[in-house]
C-alpha cells in the first residue's frame, strides 16, 4: 500500500535572496508573480505519488525519540521536609518537659518545707510543751516555776536563760553547763539556788566542793572522779569554782565539752564569786586564777566551755527557809 506524503519544497538561497531584494531570479527589479492559476510552484504543497521526497528521512537514519520526562512534582511535594514544622514540634516538646519538671520540682520543695516544719513543730512540742504533765520538760518547767516563787529577787532574764539551756539539754541530749556568778556577800543564796536548780534537773545529783579536791595530783584524777559522779547521778554541783586549784582546772575542759561529752545528757552547775555581776567580770576572775597554770592557747577554749551559760544571782534581802 502506497503512502502519500505532504512535502514542501524549500526555496533555494538564491530564490530567497531574490524575494528579499525585491527582484526576480534573473536580476530584474520586478517581484516574481503568481501563475495564472494562482498557485506558486515554490509554495505549493504537493503530493508525491512516488511515496518519496527529497527531504524525507530514510530508514537508515531514524528520527531520535526523546522519552517523556516524568512528572515528579507531586512526589517532590509529598517528600519535601518542612524544617519549620520540625522545629515547632521540638520546641513544643521542650516546653512541656520544662513545665512538667517545674511542677514536680515545686511540689518536692513544698513537701520538704512542710516535712521540716512538721518535724520542727513536733520536736518543739515534745521538748517544750509545758501542758504535757507527763513529759520531762513539763515537769522541769513546773519545778522552775516553783523556784521562781522561792527566789523572787531574780530577774526574768535569769529564768529565760535557764529555760533556753534546759531546752537544748533535752532536745540535743548534750551536757548543760551553767555558771552562777555572785558577789561575796551572796554566796549562801547562790549556793542554795544552785543546789535546788540542779535537783530539779537531776534529782540524784551529787555535790563537790572545789576546795576539797586540792589534794589531787593532776587534773586527770579529777576528770575520773567527775566522770563517776555524772555516770551515776547525771548531775554534779561544783561549789566555789574560785577555790579550785589552777593545776586541776583543765579537768573542766573535758567535763564541760558539749560536742564530745564526757557523759551525754548530764548537768554541771558551778558557782563563782566575782566583783561585778557580768560575763566580763567572770572571765577576769578565771583568767587571774588559771591562766598561769596552763599553756596560753589552752585557756580561751577552757573559758568558752566553762562559761557556756552565765547566770547572775541578784542579791536577796532574806534567805529562803528551804535553804
C-alpha positions in Angstrom: 0.0 0.0 0.0 1.4 3.4 -1.1 1.6 6.2 1.4 1.0 9.8 0.3 3.3 12.3 2.0 3.0 16.0 2.1 6.2 17.8 1.4 7.2 21.3 0.9 9.9 22.2 -1.4 12.4 24.5 0.1 13.2 27.7 -1.6 16.8 28.0 -2.7 19.1 30.5 -1.2 19.0 32.4 -4.5 15.2 32.4 -4.6 15.0 33.7 -1.0 17.6 36.4 -1.8 15.5 37.5 -4.8 12.5 37.9 -2.6 14.4 39.9 -0.1 15.9 42.3 -2.6 12.6 42.8 -4.4 13.9 41.3 -7.7 13.4 38.2 -9.6 15.8 35.5 -10.0 17.0 37.0 -13.3 18.1 40.2 -11.7 15.1 42.3 -12.8 13.5 44.6 -10.4 10.1 43.2 -10.6 8.9 40.8 -8.0 8.0 37.4 -9.2 4.3 37.0 -9.9 2.0 34.1 -9.2 0.9 31.9 -12.1 -2.4 32.2 -13.7 -3.9 29.5 -11.7 -3.0 31.5 -8.5 -0.6 29.0 -7.3 3.2 29.4 -6.9 5.1 26.3 -7.7 7.5 27.3 -4.9 4.7 27.5 -2.3 2.6 24.5 -3.4 2.0 21.6 -1.2 2.5 18.6 -3.5 1.6 15.1 -3.0 4.5 12.9 -4.1 2.9 9.9 -5.8 6.0 8.0 -5.8 5.9 7.9 -2.0 9.3 9.7 -1.5 10.6 13.1 -1.1 13.8 14.9 -1.4 13.8 15.8 2.3 12.3 12.7 3.5 14.2 10.8 6.3 15.5 7.5 5.2 15.0 4.3 7.1 18.7 4.1 7.9 18.5 7.5 9.7 15.7 7.1 12.2 14.3 10.1 14.0 15.5 10.2 17.6 12.8 9.7 20.1 13.1 11.6 23.4 11.4 9.8 26.3 8.8 11.8 28.2 10.1 13.5 31.3 8.3 12.0 34.3 6.2 14.4 36.4 7.8 14.5 39.8 6.1 17.5 41.1 3.6 15.5 43.2 6.2 13.2 44.7 8.5 16.1 45.3 5.8 18.0 47.1 5.0 14.9 49.2 8.5 14.1 50.2 9.9 17.5 50.8 10.7 18.1 54.6 9.5 21.2 56.2 12.2 22.2 58.8 10.0 24.9 60.4 7.4 22.2 61.3 10.0 20.0 63.0 11.4 23.0 64.9 8.0 23.8 66.2 7.4 20.2 67.3 10.8 20.2 69.1 10.1 23.5 70.9 6.7 22.3 71.9 8.2 19.1 73.5 10.8 21.1 75.3 8.2 23.5 76.7 6.1 20.5 78.0 9.2 19.0 79.6 10.1 22.3 81.3 6.5 22.7 82.6 6.2 19.2 84.0 9.7 19.4 85.6 8.9 22.8 87.2 5.7 21.4 88.7 7.4 18.3 90.1 10.3 20.5 91.5 7.9 22.9 93.1 5.9 20.0 94.6 9.1 18.5 96.0 10.2 21.8 97.6 6.7 22.3 99.2 6.8 18.7 100.5 10.3 19.2 102.1 9.3 22.5 103.6 6.1 21.0 105.1 8.0 18.0 106.4 10.7 20.2 108.0 8.1 22.4 109.6 6.2 19.4 110.9 9.4 17.8 112.4 10.4 21.1 114.0 7.0 21.7 115.4 6.9 18.1 116.7 10.3 18.4 118.3 9.4 21.7 120.0 6.1 20.4 121.2 7.7 17.3 122.7 10.6 19.2 124.3 9.0 22.5 125.5 5.2 22.0 125.8 4.5 22.7 129.5 1.0 21.4 129.1 2.1 17.8 128.9 2.4 17.0 132.6 3.9 13.5 131.8 6.8 14.9 129.8 10.2 15.5 131.3 10.3 19.1 130.1 6.9 19.9 131.6 8.0 18.6 135.0 11.2 20.6 134.9 9.5 23.8 133.9 7.0 23.3 136.7 9.9 22.9 139.1 11.5 26.1 137.8 8.3 28.0 138.3 8.3 26.9 141.9 11.9 28.0 142.3 10.9 31.4 140.8 8.5 31.9 143.6 11.1 31.0 146.2 13.7 33.4 144.7 11.6 36.4 143.6 14.7 38.6 143.6 16.0 37.0 140.4 15.3 38.9 137.2 13.2 37.4 134.4 16.4 37.3 132.3 17.8 34.7 134.7 14.9 32.3 134.2 14.7 32.8 130.5 18.3 31.9 130.0 17.8 28.9 132.2 14.9 27.6 130.3 16.7 28.0 127.0 19.6 25.9 128.3 17.3 23.2 129.6 15.6 23.1 126.2 18.9 22.5 124.5 19.7 19.8 127.0 16.6 17.8 126.3 16.4 18.3 122.5 20.1 17.6 121.7 21.0 15.4 124.7 24.1 17.5 125.2 25.5 18.4 128.6 24.1 21.5 130.2 26.8 23.6 131.8 25.8 26.6 133.9 28.0 29.0 135.8 26.2 31.0 138.5 28.1 34.2 139.5 27.6 36.1 142.7 29.1 38.8 144.9 31.0 37.7 148.1 28.0 38.6 150.4 25.6 36.5 148.4 27.5 33.2 148.4 24.9 31.4 150.6 21.9 32.3 148.4 23.9 31.5 145.2 24.9 28.0 146.5 21.4 27.3 147.7 19.8 28.3 144.4 22.4 26.2 142.5 21.6 23.1 144.6 17.9 23.5 144.1 18.3 24.1 140.4 20.4 21.0 140.0 17.9 18.9 141.9 15.1 20.0 139.6 17.1 18.8 136.6 18.8 15.8 138.1 17.2 14.6 141.4 20.1 12.3 142.3 22.9 14.8 141.6 25.9 15.0 143.9 27.8 18.0 145.2 31.5 18.5 145.3 33.3 21.5 147.0 36.1 22.7 144.8 38.3 23.3 147.9 38.1 19.6 148.8 40.0 18.3 145.7 43.2 20.3 146.2 45.0 17.1 147.2 44.7 15.6 143.8 48.0 15.4 141.9 46.7 16.2 138.4 43.6 17.1 136.5 43.2 13.6 135.1 42.3 12.3 138.6 39.6 15.0 138.8 38.2 14.0 135.4 37.8 10.4 136.6 36.1 11.5 139.8 33.6 13.7 137.9 33.0 11.0 135.3 31.9 8.6 138.1 29.6 11.2 139.6 28.0 12.1 136.3 27.6 8.5 135.2 25.8 7.6 138.4 23.7 10.7 139.0 23.6 12.6 135.7 24.5 15.8 137.5 27.1 17.4 139.7 27.4 20.6 141.6 30.9 22.1 141.8 30.7 24.7 144.6 33.1 27.6 144.8 34.9 27.4 141.5 37.2 30.3 142.5 38.7 27.9 145.1 39.7 25.2 142.5 43.5 24.9 142.2 44.9 26.1 138.9 46.6 22.8 138.1 43.3 21.0 138.2 41.3 23.5 136.1 42.0 21.7 132.8 39.7 18.9 134.0 36.8 21.2 133.2 37.9 21.3 129.6 36.9 17.7 129.4 33.9 17.7 131.7 32.3 20.7 130.1 32.8 19.7 126.5 29.3 19.7 124.8 30.4 18.4 121.4 32.2 15.3 122.7 30.6 15.0 126.1 32.1 13.0 128.9 28.6 11.9 129.8 25.8 12.7 127.4 22.7 14.5 128.8 24.5 15.4 132.1 24.2 18.6 134.0 27.1 20.6 135.5 26.3 23.5 137.8 29.1 25.7 139.3 29.3 28.9 141.4 31.9 31.6 141.1 32.5 34.6 143.3 33.1 37.8 141.3 33.5 41.5 141.9 30.9 42.5 139.2 27.8 40.6 138.0 28.6 40.3 134.4 30.3 38.0 132.0 33.4 40.1 131.7 33.8 40.0 135.5 33.7 36.2 135.4 36.3 36.0 132.7 38.7 38.3 134.5 38.5 36.2 137.7 39.1 32.9 135.9 42.0 34.4 134.0 43.7 35.5 137.2 43.2 32.1 138.8 44.0 29.7 136.0 45.8 31.3 133.1 49.3 30.9 134.6 48.8 27.2 135.2 48.4 26.2 131.5 49.7 26.9 128.0 48.5 30.2 126.7 46.4 28.6 123.9 44.5 26.3 126.3 42.8 29.0 128.4 40.5 30.5 125.7 39.0 27.1 124.9 38.5 26.3 128.5 36.8 29.6 129.2 34.3 29.1 126.4 33.3 25.7 127.8 33.1 26.7 131.4 31.2 30.0 130.7 28.7 28.5 128.2 25.8 29.8 130.2 26.5 32.5 132.7 23.7 33.3 135.2 24.0 36.3 137.5 22.5 35.8 141.0 21.0 39.0 142.3 21.2 39.9 146.0 18.3 38.9 148.3 17.1 40.6 151.4 16.3 37.3 153.1 17.4 33.8 152.6 14.5 31.4 151.7 13.6 29.0 154.5 14.3 26.0 152.3 18.0 27.0 152.2 
